[in-house]
Amino acid sequence: MNKISIDTLNDRDPLLKLVQPDNFIGWVYSIDYDSALVVTNDAWKAKVNGIPHNSFLVASSFNPSNYASVTSMEKEVILLRVIGTCKLPQDDDMIRTKIDNYQNQTDVYLEDNNKGYDPITQNRLQFGGLKCRVLGTFYMKNSELNMGSDIESFSVSMRMGVYMPKGDALSLIVNYVDPIRKNRFKEELTLLGINKELQPFEIGTVRYTSTDRLHRANAADRIAFHIQPSDFLARRTAVLGMTRTGKSNMIKQTISVVKSIADNCQLPIGQLVFDINGEYANANKQDNGSISDIYSEGCERYRMIPTEGFSHLLNNFYSELQEGLTILSELIRENKKDGSADIDTFLGMSLEQPDSLDEPGEYKRWQVKTALYKTLLKRAGYDYNGTFSVKFEANKKIREAVDAVINADAEPGCEVHFDPNNSLSYEEALKWFIAARSANKDKKTTGKLKSSSGSNWFDEECIAMLNLLDGHNNNDSYIRGFRTIECGRPYHTPYRTQDVCEEIYQHLMQGKIVILDLSVGQAQLRERLSKRIAKYVFNASMNCFTSGQSPQNIVIYIEEAHNLIGRNMDLSETWPRLAKEGAKYKIALVYATQEVSSVHPNILANTENWFISHLNSEKEISELAKFYDFADFKLSLLRSQDVGFSRVKTLSSPFVVPIQINKFDPEKIIAEKGQ
């Protein structure tokens, strides 16, 4: 059959494209359902520039030149991966022949015509065996190329040639997507609100080994590996590897790709980056620009300390009462500067707001408690933006009792009367509460201050805060009091009027990239803030879904993920729940870590996309080898430390592909945006 005829068949039958006669490297001499043994020759290997470890091979029984007459049973191509070598039956004899030859040599370097082998022996010595993993079978069905993940049947006597796929054949293999999966793309994209057809995007090029000399010597040999956009949206993606092996580069590529999808489809896709090292919010020496520089118009940055160009990530303790109290409690426990009973009561207090309709009495008590708490914060030096004032209900008897203490030494006609039902300034509130403390202790006059129902107006928690405010305990002995809570001032900002979580979620709804620069600030506070923001995003999207609406597409990126979704976490906690259930609410998760074994096993089991670079621990690699066909790459992952050299398994790809991830190039992205 002439070349034109073969090309015509190539167009009609993609199966034929996989078999390239010029790249013949041997025959299958033994095969079963899991593996195949191949006999090859040094000359054939040299012709294809060698056969690297973990490289793809294809095996078929038909002759491409006679394809038109091939039986239907033979029209299949088996995909193999080289996982090692195997001994041929005559190898022991060949080894003896080599040793005998070496023992007869008198010189280290010999001329080609003086090697001591006759032509037949020389030919026999060139043969060797390869052990291969069976990855699946390509075949035609309904005029489309299909691939099964196994072998349906095999013939022991059938002669199968083996070929090294290159160029178009290799591209077809590594970028193969099942027809059923292709059709499902459209359905999934429609559910995500994307009605435009999305093209696969290049993420890197095929690379088999760390020694990158022969099989990628020319640009034509570098075959692009593409990823389907729908693989990332509402999915979980693991980026695993040691420090400085390309994890951040991969995440930057992903952020850029998702932003491109959003822009092309005119669909807002929010992206939230938990930036542990500050490399996404700030330019560094590795790149010529940061994510925030490239997408400055659609990017918001947050930090825990006041910084120009960054919004405040800290909360306002006066507005975020419970969160501020939680932070204070943890800091006080760490400092352990005051072990008084009042501090213990303060640490166990809650400022959660009760329902004003269902629990009116508790709500009024909460108003008093929060007013007292805010006054305590102000006395401890927490900045307040604007004019400080508090307001709460107090009955006539309580007001008269407090006024009596305040005016005890006042001249007639100079008495003052404060009404907390209207409002109190800071000075008024401080004077009122300290006087209320005295009135509540004065058993000779009014006794304990009572509410309208006859119960004590101040509960134990309020009494504890009154003592802290005054600096004395119930026995009027000196305590550090309000000075104990001064430790929380660095974690408070007076300039935030809106809950930071709500503000961030609104940015995500607008399709912005939100970067939380967590490289500065206290570690515990960082974890606490991260968890709170993630919980808010998850709950907001879940509430949208359960109310019958379509949630916003959001992608969340986490560095050092083992600290947030650890192995021992309960699945009901925020991070494991977000990772496990987030996809249902259109929340995609991209998590990076070097400690595979420390990530919650349930999260690993539900991860669809994997990008794995160098791991230096057999323990971590053994954990990884439990998933898909990563076991084939155990030695390679342990030894190869090349930056960006990754083994990739995506939702669409039926097997792991070793690739070199493209370098994140801000200048190229900026140039493409300007076109």
C-alpha positions in Angstrom: 0.0 0.0 0.0 1.5 3.4 -1.0 1.9 6.3 1.4 -1.1 8.2 0.1 -3.3 5.3 0.9 -1.9 5.0 4.4 -2.5 8.7 5.0 -6.1 8.3 3.8 -6.6 5.4 6.2 -5.1 7.5 9.0 -7.7 10.1 8.5 -10.5 7.5 8.6 -9.1 5.2 11.3 -7.2 6.9 14.1 -6.1 3.5 15.4 -3.6 3.3 12.5 -1.9 6.5 13.6 -0.7 4.8 16.7 1.4 2.3 14.8 4.5 3.8 13.2 6.6 1.2 11.3 9.7 3.4 11.4 9.7 3.2 15.2 9.6 -0.6 15.5 11.6 -1.7 18.6 10.8 -5.4 19.0 8.2 -8.1 19.7 6.0 -9.2 22.6 7.2 -12.7 23.6 5.0 -13.1 26.6 1.8 -11.4 27.7 -1.0 -11.7 30.3 -3.8 -9.4 31.5 -1.4 -7.2 33.6 2.0 -7.2 31.9 3.9 -7.9 28.8 7.5 -9.0 28.1 9.2 -7.5 25.1 12.4 -8.6 23.3 14.3 -5.7 21.7 17.6 -5.0 20.1 20.3 -2.3 20.7 20.1 -1.3 17.0 16.3 -0.8 17.2 16.6 1.2 20.4 19.3 3.4 18.9 17.0 4.1 15.9 14.3 5.6 18.2 16.9 7.5 20.4 16.6 4.9 23.2 13.7 3.6 25.3 13.5 5.5 28.5 12.2 4.1 31.7 8.4 4.7 32.1 8.1 5.5 28.4 5.0 4.5 26.4 5.1 1.6 23.9 2.3 0.3 21.7 1.9 -3.3 20.5 -0.2 -4.6 17.6 -0.4 -7.8 15.5 -1.3 -6.1 12.2 0.8 -4.8 9.4 -0.1 -1.1 8.8 0.7 -1.6 5.1 -2.0 -4.3 4.8 -4.5 -2.6 7.2 -7.4 -2.9 4.8 -7.2 -6.7 4.9 -6.8 -7.0 8.7 -9.4 -9.0 10.5 -11.6 -7.2 13.0 -10.1 -9.2 15.9 -6.7 -7.9 15.1 -7.8 -4.2 14.9 -6.6 -3.2 18.3 -3.5 -1.6 19.8 -2.3 -2.4 23.3 -0.7 0.5 25.2 2.3 -0.4 27.4 4.5 1.4 29.8 8.1 0.3 30.4 8.6 -0.4 34.1 11.9 -2.3 34.0 14.0 -5.0 32.3 13.5 -8.8 32.2 15.9 -11.7 31.5 15.7 -13.6 28.2 16.1 -17.4 28.4 19.6 -17.2 26.8 20.8 -14.3 28.9 23.0 -16.5 31.2 24.8 -17.9 28.2 25.3 -14.4 26.8 26.8 -13.2 30.1 29.2 -16.1 30.1 30.2 -15.2 26.6 30.8 -11.6 27.5 32.9 -12.6 30.6 35.0 -15.0 28.5 35.6 -12.2 26.0 36.6 -9.7 28.7 39.1 -12.2 30.1 40.7 -12.6 26.7 41.2 -8.8 26.2 44.6 -7.2 26.5 43.6 -3.6 26.1 40.9 -1.4 27.6 40.0 0.3 24.3 39.5 -1.9 21.2 38.9 -1.2 17.6 35.4 -2.2 16.2 37.0 -5.0 14.2 38.8 -6.4 17.1 36.1 -7.1 19.7 36.5 -10.9 19.6 32.9 -11.7 18.5 31.8 -13.3 15.3 28.9 -11.6 13.5 26.3 -14.1 14.7 27.4 -13.8 18.4 27.6 -10.0 18.1 24.0 -10.0 16.9 22.8 -12.2 19.7 24.4 -10.1 22.3 22.4 -7.0 21.3 19.1 -8.5 22.3 17.5 -7.8 25.6 14.2 -7.8 27.4 11.8 -5.1 28.7 9.1 -5.6 31.3 6.0 -3.5 30.6 2.8 -2.7 32.3 -0.4 -3.1 30.3 -2.3 0.2 30.5 -5.2 -0.6 28.2 -6.4 -1.3 24.7 -7.2 1.2 21.9 -9.9 0.1 19.4 -12.5 1.7 17.1 -16.2 1.8 18.0 -18.9 3.8 16.3 -16.1 5.4 14.1 -14.4 6.8 17.2 -11.2 5.8 19.0 -12.0 4.2 22.3 -9.7 2.9 25.0 -10.4 0.2 27.6 -8.3 0.1 30.7 -7.5 -3.6 30.3 -7.1 -6.4 27.7 -10.2 -8.1 26.7 -8.4 -11.2 25.4 -5.0 -12.2 24.0 -3.5 -14.9 21.9 -0.4 -16.7 23.1 0.7 -17.6 19.6 0.0 -14.2 18.0 3.0 -12.3 16.9 2.8 -8.7 18.1 5.2 -6.0 17.0 6.1 -3.3 19.4 6.6 0.4 18.5 7.9 3.5 20.2 5.1 6.2 19.7 6.4 9.6 18.7 5.0 12.9 17.3 1.3 12.6 16.5 1.0 9.1 17.8 2.4 10.1 21.2 0.2 13.2 21.3 -2.9 11.1 20.6 -2.0 8.8 23.5 -1.2 11.3 26.2 -4.1 13.6 25.3 -6.7 10.9 24.8 -10.1 11.5 26.2 -12.9 8.9 26.1 -15.8 9.8 23.8 -18.3 9.3 26.7 -16.2 11.7 28.8 -16.2 14.3 26.0 -19.9 14.3 25.8 -20.1 14.6 29.6 -17.9 17.7 29.4 -20.7 19.6 27.7 -23.3 18.6 30.4 -20.9 19.5 33.2 -20.0 22.8 31.8 -23.7 23.6 31.2 -24.4 22.9 34.9 -21.5 25.2 35.8 -23.1 27.9 33.7 -20.6 27.6 30.8 -22.3 27.4 27.4 -19.3 28.1 25.3 -17.1 25.2 24.0 -13.7 25.3 25.9 -10.5 24.1 24.3 -8.0 22.0 26.2 -5.0 24.0 27.5 -1.4 23.1 27.4 0.2 22.5 30.8 3.5 21.0 29.8 5.3 18.5 27.6 5.9 14.8 27.9 9.1 13.9 29.7 10.1 10.4 30.8 13.3 10.7 32.7 15.5 13.2 34.6 18.3 12.6 32.1 16.8 14.8 29.4 19.3 14.3 26.5 17.9 12.1 23.8 14.2 11.6 23.8 13.5 15.4 24.0 16.6 16.6 22.0 14.6 18.4 19.4 11.6 20.8 19.7 9.6 18.4 17.5 10.2 15.6 20.1 8.6 17.7 22.9 4.9 16.6 22.8 2.5 19.0 24.5 0.2 17.6 27.2 -3.2 19.2 27.4 -5.8 19.4 30.2 -9.5 19.7 29.9 -10.8 22.9 31.6 -13.8 21.1 33.2 -11.3 18.8 35.1 -10.5 21.7 37.4 -13.9 23.3 38.0 -15.8 21.8 41.0 -13.0 19.2 41.4 -10.2 18.4 43.9 -6.6 18.7 42.7 -3.5 17.6 44.6 -0.1 19.3 43.9 2.4 17.1 45.8 6.2 17.4 46.1 9.1 18.7 48.0 9.9 22.4 48.4 11.4 24.0 45.3 10.2 21.3 42.9 7.5 23.4 41.2 4.3 23.2 43.3 3.8 27.0 43.3 4.5 27.2 39.6 1.8 24.7 39.0 -0.7 26.6 41.1 0.1 29.9 39.3 -0.5 28.1 36.0 -3.9 26.9 37.3 -4.9 30.4 38.5 -4.0 31.8 35.2 -5.9 29.1 33.3 -9.1 29.5 35.4 -9.0 33.3 34.9 -8.6 32.8 31.2 -11.7 30.4 31.2 -13.7 33.0 33.1 -12.8 35.8 30.8 -13.4 33.8 27.6 -16.8 32.6 28.8 -17.7 35.9 30.5 -18.5 33.9 33.6 -17.4 35.1 37.0 -15.2 32.4 38.7 -13.9 33.5 42.1 -10.5 32.3 43.2 -9.3 32.3 46.8 -5.6 31.8 47.5 -4.3 31.1 51.0 -0.8 32.4 50.4 1.3 31.0 53.1 4.6 32.3 51.8 3.4 35.5 50.2 4.6 34.5 46.7 1.2 35.0 44.9 0.6 38.5 46.4 4.1 39.8 45.9 6.6 39.6 43.0 9.7 37.5 43.6 13.0 36.7 41.9 11.6 33.5 40.4 9.0 35.4 38.3 8.9 38.7 36.5 5.6 39.5 38.2 3.1 38.1 40.7 -0.5 37.0 40.2 -1.6 40.3 41.8 0.5 42.2 39.3 -0.8 40.4 36.2 -4.5 40.6 37.3 -4.3 43.9 39.2 -7.8 45.0 38.1 -9.5 41.8 39.2 -7.4 41.0 42.3 -7.8 41.9 46.0 -5.1 41.4 48.5 -5.4 41.0 52.3 -2.9 41.0 55.1 -2.9 40.7 58.9 -0.9 43.9 59.4 -1.6 47.3 57.9 0.2 47.5 54.5 -0.3 49.8 51.6 -2.1 48.1 48.8 -3.6 45.5 51.1 -7.0 45.3 52.8 -7.2 44.4 56.5 -7.5 40.7 57.1 -7.9 41.2 60.8 -11.3 41.6 62.4 -12.6 44.5 64.4 -13.0 43.2 67.9 -15.8 45.7 68.5 -17.9 44.3 65.7 -16.7 40.7 65.6 -17.3 40.0 69.2 -17.1 36.3 69.5 -14.1 36.0 67.1 -12.3 38.6 69.0 -13.0 36.9 72.3 -11.8 33.6 71.0 -8.5 35.2 69.9 -8.1 36.9 73.3 -8.8 33.7 75.1 -6.1 31.7 73.3 -3.6 34.5 73.7 -4.2 34.8 77.4 -3.9 31.0 77.9 -0.5 31.2 76.0 0.8 34.1 78.1 -0.5 32.7 81.4 0.2 36.1 83.1 -3.0 36.1 85.2 -4.5 33.0 86.8 -7.3 34.7 88.7 -10.8 33.3 89.0 -12.1 36.3 87.1 -9.8 35.5 84.1 -10.9 31.9 84.2 -14.5 33.0 84.0 -13.7 35.5 81.2 -12.0 32.7 79.2 -15.1 30.5 79.4 -17.5 33.2 78.4 -19.5 33.3 75.1 -20.7 36.4 73.3 -22.9 34.6 70.7 -26.0 36.7 70.1 -29.3 35.1 71.1 -32.5 35.6 69.2 -34.2 38.8 70.3 -37.7 37.4 69.6 -37.4 33.9 71.0 -35.2 34.8 74.0 -35.9 38.5 74.8 -34.5 38.2 78.4 -31.3 36.6 77.2 -31.0 39.1 74.5 -31.2 42.0 77.0 -28.6 40.3 79.2 -26.4 39.9 76.1 -26.7 43.7 75.4 -25.4 44.5 78.9 -22.6 41.9 78.5 -21.4 43.2 75.1 -21.5 46.8 76.3 -19.4 45.9 79.3 -17.0 43.9 77.0 -16.6 46.8 74.6 -15.9 49.2 77.5 -13.3 46.7 78.8 -11.6 46.6 75.4 -11.5 50.4 75.2 -9.9 50.6 78.7 -7.3 48.0 77.6 -6.3 50.3 74.7 -8.1 48.8 71.7 -8.5 51.6 69.2 -12.0 52.5 68.2 -12.7 54.2 64.9 -15.2 57.0 65.4 -17.1 58.0 68.6 -17.4 55.2 71.2 -20.8 54.6 72.6 -22.8 51.8 74.1 -26.5 51.3 74.8 -28.4 48.7 76.8 -31.6 48.4 78.9 -31.5 49.1 82.6 -34.7 49.5 84.8 -35.3 52.5 87.0 -34.2 50.8 90.3 -30.9 49.8 88.8 -30.3 53.3 87.4 -31.1 54.9 90.7 -28.8 52.5 92.6 -25.9 53.3 90.2 -26.6 57.0 90.3 -26.6 56.9 94.1 -23.0 55.5 94.0 -21.9 58.0 91.4 -23.3 61.0 93.3 -22.4 59.8 96.8 -19.9 62.7 97.2 -21.5 65.2 94.9 -22.6 68.6 96.2 -26.3 69.2 96.3 -27.5 70.3 92.8 -24.4 68.9 91.1 -25.6 65.3 90.8 -25.3 63.6 87.4 -27.7 61.0 85.9 -26.6 58.6 83.2 -29.2 56.7 81.1 -27.8 53.6 79.3 -31.1 53.2 77.6 -30.1 56.1 75.4 -26.4 55.8 75.1 -23.2 56.2 77.1 -19.8 57.6 75.9 -16.7 55.7 76.9 -16.0 57.9 79.9 -19.7 57.6 81.0 -19.7 53.9 80.5 -16.5 53.4 82.4 -17.9 55.4 85.4 -21.3 53.8 85.2 -20.0 50.2 85.2 -17.5 50.8 88.0 -20.3 52.4 90.0 -22.6 49.5 89.2 -19.9 47.1 90.5 -19.9 48.9 93.8 -23.7 49.0 93.9 -23.9 45.3 93.3 -21.5 44.6 96.2 -23.2 47.0 98.7 -25.4 44.7 100.8 -26.1 47.4 103.4 -28.1 49.5 101.0 -29.7 47.9 97.9 -28.0 44.4 97.9 -27.5 42.7 94.6 -28.8 44.6 91.6 -32.0 42.9 90.4 -33.7 42.6 87.1 -37.5 43.2 86.7 -38.1 39.4 87.2 -36.2 39.5 90.5 -33.1 37.6 89.3 -29.5 39.0 89.7 -29.0 41.6 87.0 -25.3 40.8 86.6 -24.4 37.2 86.0 -21.0 35.7 87.0 -19.5 36.6 83.6 -20.5 40.2 83.9 -19.2 40.3 87.5 -15.8 38.9 86.3 -15.6 41.6 83.6 -16.5 44.3 86.2 -13.6 43.1 88.3 -11.3 43.2 85.3 -12.5 46.7 84.5 -11.8 47.9 88.0 -8.6 46.0 88.6 -9.9 44.3 91.8 -11.4 40.9 92.6 -14.5 40.2 94.7 -12.4 40.7 97.8 -11.2 44.0 96.5 -7.6 42.6 96.2 -5.5 44.0 93.3 -5.5 42.0 90.0 -3.9 42.8 86.7 -7.5 43.2 85.4 -7.9 44.9 82.0 -4.1 44.8 81.4 -4.4 41.0 81.0 -6.3 41.4 77.7 -3.9 44.0 76.2 -2.1 41.1 74.5 -4.7 41.0 71.8 -4.2 44.5 70.5 -1.9 43.5 67.6 -4.7 41.3 66.2 -7.3 44.0 66.1 -8.0 46.6 63.5 -10.5 49.5 64.2 -10.9 50.3 60.5 -13.1 47.4 59.4 -16.8 48.0 59.3 -17.8 44.8 57.5 -17.1 41.2 58.4 -13.9 40.3 56.4 -15.5 36.9 55.5 -18.5 38.6 54.0 -16.4 41.1 52.1 -14.2 38.3 50.7 -17.2 36.3 49.6 -18.6 39.3 47.8 -15.3 39.6 45.8 -15.5 36.0 44.9 -19.1 36.5 43.7 -17.7 39.1 41.3 -15.2 36.7 39.9 -12.2 38.3 41.5 -8.9 36.7 42.6 -8.6 37.1 46.4 -5.1 36.5 47.8 -4.7 36.2 51.6 -1.1 37.0 52.3 -0.5 34.9 55.4 3.3 35.2 55.3 3.3 37.7 58.2 1.5 37.4 61.5 1.1 34.9 64.2 0.7 31.3 63.1 -2.2 30.4 65.3 -4.1 33.5 64.2 -3.3 32.7 60.6 -4.9 29.2 61.0 -7.9 30.6 62.8 -8.6 33.3 60.2 -8.1 30.8 57.4 -10.5 28.3 58.9 -13.1 31.0 59.6 -13.0 32.4 56.0 -13.2 28.9 54.5 -16.1 28.0 56.7 -18.0 31.1 55.6 -17.4 30.5 51.9 -18.5 26.8 52.3 -21.6 27.7 54.3 -22.6 30.5 51.9 -22.3 28.3 48.9 -24.1 25.4 50.6 -27.0 27.7 51.7 -27.3 28.9 48.1 -27.5 25.3 46.9 -30.0 24.2 49.5 -32.2 27.1 48.7 -32.6 26.0 45.1 -30.2 28.5 43.6 -27.0 27.8 41.6 -23.9 28.6 43.7 -21.0 30.7 42.3 -18.0 28.8 40.8 -15.1 29.2 43.2 -11.6 27.7 43.3 -9.7 27.6 46.6 -6.0 27.1 46.7 -4.2 25.9 49.9 -0.4 25.7 50.5 0.9 23.4 53.2 -2.4 21.6 53.2 -1.4 19.0 55.7 -1.7 21.6 58.4 -5.3 22.3 57.5 -6.8 19.0 56.3 -4.7 16.6 58.5 -5.1 12.9 58.7 -6.7 12.9 62.2 -9.3 15.6 61.5 -12.9 14.7 61.9 -14.8 14.8 58.6 -17.3 17.2 60.1 -14.6 19.9 60.5 -14.4 22.8 58.1 -11.5 21.8 55.9 -12.2 18.1 55.4 -15.8 18.9 54.8 -15.0 21.6 52.2 -12.6 19.2 50.5 -15.1 16.3 50.6 -18.4 18.1 49.9 -17.3 21.3 48.2 -17.6 20.0 44.6 -21.4 19.7 45.1 -21.6 23.4 45.8 -19.3 24.3 42.8 -16.2 24.8 45.1 -13.0 23.4 43.6 -10.1 22.7 45.8 -6.4 22.8 44.8 -4.2 21.7 47.7 -0.4 21.5 47.8 1.8 19.7 50.3 4.9 17.6 50.6 3.5 15.3 53.3 1.1 13.0 51.4 0.6 10.7 54.4 -0.5 13.6 56.6 -3.4 14.6 54.5 -6.8 13.2 55.5 -7.2 9.8 53.7 -10.8 10.5 52.7 -9.6 13.7 50.9 -6.9 11.8 49.0 -9.5 9.1 48.0 -11.8 11.8 46.5 -9.1 13.7 44.6 -9.6 13.7 40.9 -6.4 15.5 39.6 -2.9 14.7 40.7 0.4 16.6 40.0 3.3 14.8 41.6 6.9 16.0 41.6 9.9 14.8 43.7 9.2 13.2 47.1 12.2 12.3 49.3 10.6 9.8 51.6 9.7 6.2 50.8 6.9 6.5 53.3 5.3 9.3 51.3 5.8 7.5 48.0 4.3 4.3 49.4 1.2 6.3 50.4 1.0 7.7 47.0 1.5 4.3 45.3 -2.0 3.3 46.7 -3.6 5.5 44.0 -4.0 4.8 40.3 -0.7 3.7 38.6 1.7 5.9 40.6 3.4 2.7 41.8 5.1 2.5 38.4 7.0 5.8 39.3 8.2 5.0 42.8 11.9 5.0 42.0 11.6 8.0 39.6 9.8 10.1 42.2 12.4 9.3 44.8 15.4 10.0 42.7 14.4 12.8 40.3 14.6 16.2 41.8 14.2 18.3 38.7 12.0 21.3 39.1 8.7 20.9 37.3 9.2 17.3 36.4 5.8 15.9 37.4 3.7 12.8 37.0 0.1 13.8 36.2 -3.2 12.0 36.5 -6.3 14.1 35.6 -10.0 13.2 35.7 -10.0 12.9 31.9 -6.8 11.0 31.5 -7.1 7.2 32.0 -3.5 6.8 33.1 -0.6 8.7 34.6 1.5 10.8 32.2 5.1 12.0 33.1 5.5 15.6 32.0 7.6 18.7 32.4 5.3 21.5 33.6 5.6 24.8 31.6 7.3 27.7 33.4 4.8 30.3 34.6 5.5 33.3 32.4 3.9 36.6 33.5 5.2 38.6 30.6 3.6 36.1 28.1 0.3 36.3 29.9 0.3 40.1 30.0 1.1 40.1 26.3 -1.7 37.7 25.5 -4.1 39.9 27.6 -3.1 42.9 25.5 -4.0 41.2 22.2 
